Amino acid sequence: MAKPSPLSWTLLFRKHKTTVLLMLPPNETLTSAKAELLKALNARGLKEMNGDTIPEDPTEIEFGVPVDKNELEKGWTRLDVEVPELAEGGAKKTKKNAGEVTLQGADIKDGQSIAFRFRKRSEDGSGKDELDLDLELEDPGWDVIVPSLDDEEPEY
């Protein structure tokens, strides 16, 4: 990654109670953004986050975008612009260059929160298909706790 410039975007990558702030240029590909996120997690010496093992391969990271950018509590939906690993056999030629989609091309904005999770691999290989089918508008699989400022005073 190039050094951050005044044109770099500040992105907040969220998982559970952890937020990783990265400065990335808008023309950074999603693939390289995943690699930078993994590099940042490894630099902190983390092996797991909230019970999920941190993968060694950045392709095992999935991004999610908020359903409503102004109300993160409404949930997250998968950022679905990349070709799955199983599509290398040519099954999905329509998205051949999707791995080179940039942050700007994926409609991500400066200062945006992006959820991330780690793909869980199953031994028989069927888990990936189930994960793709189960992803709906409000996917319960995104482990993001949004901090809130409660104005209520504690009752004694």
C-alpha positions in Angstrom: 0.0 0.0 0.0 1.2 3.5 -0.8 1.6 6.0 2.0 -1.6 7.8 3.0 -2.1 11.0 1.1 -4.6 13.9 1.8 -6.8 12.1 -0.7 -6.9 8.9 1.2 -10.2 7.8 2.8 -10.6 6.9 6.4 -12.6 3.6 6.7 -13.9 2.0 9.8 -13.8 -1.8 9.6 -16.0 -3.3 12.4 -16.3 -6.7 14.0 -18.0 -7.2 17.4 -16.6 -4.4 19.6 -13.5 -3.9 17.6 -13.0 -1.1 15.0 -10.0 -1.0 12.8 -9.4 2.4 11.2 -7.5 2.3 7.9 -6.6 5.1 5.6 -6.9 3.8 2.0 -6.9 5.5 -1.4 -10.3 5.4 -3.2 -8.7 3.5 -6.0 -7.6 0.6 -3.7 -9.1 -2.7 -4.8 -11.3 -4.6 -2.4 -8.9 -7.5 -2.6 -6.0 -5.3 -1.4 -8.2 -3.7 1.2 -8.8 -7.1 2.7 -5.0 -7.8 2.7 -4.4 -4.4 4.5 -7.0 -5.3 7.1 -5.5 -8.7 7.7 -2.1 -7.1 7.9 -3.4 -4.6 10.6 -4.9 -7.4 12.6 -1.7 -9.5 12.5 0.4 -6.4 13.5 -1.6 -6.4 16.8 -0.7 -10.0 17.4 -4.4 -11.1 17.4 -5.1 -14.8 16.8 -8.9 -14.6 17.2 -11.7 -12.1 17.5 -14.7 -12.9 19.6 -14.1 -16.7 19.2 -13.5 -16.5 15.4 -10.0 -17.5 14.3 -8.3 -14.8 12.2 -7.5 -16.4 8.8 -4.1 -16.4 7.1 -5.6 -15.7 3.7 -7.3 -12.4 3.0 -9.7 -14.0 0.6 -11.4 -15.6 3.6 -12.5 -12.1 4.8 -16.0 -10.9 3.7 -17.1 -7.2 3.9 -20.6 -6.0 4.7 -22.1 -2.6 4.2 -24.8 -1.0 6.3 -28.4 -1.3 5.2 -28.8 2.3 6.3 -25.6 4.3 6.5 -27.1 6.7 9.1 -28.4 4.0 11.3 -25.9 1.1 11.6 -28.3 -0.7 14.1 -30.6 -1.6 11.2 -28.1 -4.3 10.1 -25.6 -5.1 7.4 -25.7 -6.7 3.9 -22.9 -8.5 2.2 -20.7 -6.4 -0.2 -21.3 -8.7 -3.1 -19.0 -7.6 -5.9 -16.3 -10.2 -5.8 -16.1 -13.5 -7.6 -16.2 -16.5 -5.1 -13.2 -18.7 -5.1 -15.1 -21.6 -6.7 -15.9 -19.6 -9.8 -12.3 -20.0 -11.2 -13.5 -22.8 -13.4 -15.4 -20.3 -15.5 -18.8 -20.9 -14.1 -19.4 -17.1 -13.6 -17.8 -15.4 -16.5 -20.0 -12.3 -16.1 -18.1 -11.1 -13.1 -14.6 -12.0 -14.4 -13.0 -8.7 -13.4 -15.0 -8.2 -10.3 -12.0 -9.0 -8.1 -10.5 -5.7 -9.3 -13.4 -3.5 -8.1 -12.1 -0.5 -6.2 -13.5 1.0 -3.0 -15.0 3.9 -5.0 -16.4 1.5 -7.6 -18.1 -0.5 -4.8 -19.9 2.8 -3.8 -17.9 3.0 -0.5 -17.5 6.6 0.8 -14.9 8.3 3.0 -15.6 7.8 6.7 -17.9 4.8 6.1 -18.2 1.8 8.4 -17.7 -1.6 6.9 -18.4 -4.8 8.7 -16.1 -7.7 8.3 -16.2 -11.4 9.1 -14.2 -14.5 8.4 -15.5 -17.2 6.2 -15.9 -20.5 8.0 -14.8 -23.4 5.9 -16.7 -26.7 6.2 -15.0 -30.0 5.7 -17.3 -31.1 2.9 -17.3 -27.8 1.1 -21.1 -27.3 1.3 -20.9 -24.6 4.0 -19.9 -21.9 1.5 -23.1 -22.5 -0.6 -25.2 -22.4 2.5 -23.6 -19.1 3.6 -24.3 -17.5 0.2 -28.0 -18.7 0.3 -28.6 -17.5 3.8 -27.4 -14.0 3.3 -30.5 -11.7 3.4 -31.0 -8.0 3.9 -30.6 -8.3 7.7 -28.1 -11.1 8.0 -27.8 -12.2 11.6 -24.2 -13.4 10.8 -22.6 -10.0 11.1 -21.2 -9.6 14.6 -21.1 -5.9 15.0 -21.9 -4.1 18.2 -22.6 -0.4 17.5 -21.6 1.9 20.4 -24.4 4.1 21.7 -24.5 7.2 23.9 -27.3 6.7 26.4 -28.7 9.9 27.8 -30.5 8.0 30.5 -29.3 8.4 34.1 -28.9 5.2 36.1 -31.7 4.5 38.6 -30.7 4.1 42.2 
